[in-house]
Amino acid sequence: MDRIHITGGTPLNGVIPISGAKNAALPLMIASLLTGETLELVNVPRLADIASLSRILGNHGVDHMVVGKRPGQTTETGQTVRLTASNVIDTTAPYDLVSTMRASFWVVAPLLARFGEAKVSLPGGCAIGTRPVDLLIMALEKLGAQIEIDGGYVVAKTKNGLRGGEISFPKVTVGGTHVALMGAALAYGTTVIENAAREPEVVDLAECLIKMGARIEGAGTPRIVVEGVSRLHGARHEVLPDRIETGTYAMAVAMTGGDVTLEDTRADLLHSALDVLATTGTEVTSTDKGIRIRRNGAGIAAVDVTTDPFPGFPTDLQAQFMALMTLAKGRSHIRETIFENRFMHVQELARLGAKIRLEGDLAVVEGVERLKGAPVMATDLRASVSLVIAGLAAEGETQINRVYHLDRGFEALEAKLGRCGAEIRRVRT
Ligand code: EPZ
């Protein structure tokens, strides 16, 4: 299994291009099941999760074509992918495929909306908590689906197609909102989604569905209204920039010091995280090219953070921010409110010399003078990258094991950091 070796202590300087968002590309690819015409997606990142979903869609019969590179494009320029679901041969998503990636469960909505049936494996356990799908099932039932759980599968059916309904989520759920949107787009009549997730990836999906002929109002607010249509058509859509990748590199620069411009991204996608970063003493400037992050010499101030649904501080940046706080001057409190078990990075950061105490959903971080490199590993994507950030700032060598977690969500990580001066390399074993 590959490892990443980092020799820490070098400030980062230069430019990092930000990729298309994994968490937008996944539901957009799934939306291709809603039409028999071609959906062309531009700026799709090259990631293991994207490849897994392509396999799952291929299993349903979706035709998948990657458009060749044009002159001037590099391996890091996002791909253009054409997906055509004109000949869906199977409405079952089997366990061995769905278990590799939770988001693939969302295929249940377009399959049910277009074909009146879907059999999709329950996604099962997950390293960051129990992550049930009860709210996704509730949303589909509100649209008139009959749902049974049988042998670990969700078996969903409709007699005469889905019908518009009132879906009121007791808790904000990104996946639930994606599923509700895709189901309602082809349902008969009006659907109102209350307490909808406002994440930029939800807005991106809604915008793509609108290009495909859907009638959606209010995406980006807690109340979304969808007028169902009888069919959707093909479209071309560019995946929005990855706000979590943006925030991750911003925190890396804040921790190592230096001056980096994050290109092809937008500050409005992560205001809360950038505001917090500014409070730590990092200079954050929006430019016409992207976002410039600078910290030169000044210490890192300790700041308290609580994760929340958008526009709050994202849970997907909690581990990275904790890495930064390990070198802050003073004590910081980090509360995780979205997932109950998202602190696996704590023990690994401790191996580098961090001082962190856990009290339920609260991590109390006592800033230390310096971290020291060590072998570490992590069990999820964002936890892994928090160790990369800490390794970049630690003295000596850090070895990160289980690199496949990073490959799920960070495109060309070593190349992007390496060009900014980081001493980072992948060792194939
Ligand atoms: C999405 O997961 C993201 N994944 C996650 O990113 C992200 O952490 C999460 O949203 C929160 O922002 C993708 O977009 C592919 P939720 P999702 O439904 O949709 C509970 C990453 O690293 N809940 O918003 O699965 C759930 O347990 C990943 O890229 C229910 O109780 O998250 C959690 O506590 C990790 N019942 C909360 O809601 C349900 O039926 C929010 O989860 C569904 C969710």
Residues whose N, C-alpha, C, O or C-beta is under 5 A from the ligand:
A	BS01	EPZ	N23 A103 R131 P132 V133 D134 L135 L136 V172 T173 V174 G175 G176 T315 D316 I338 F339 L381 R382
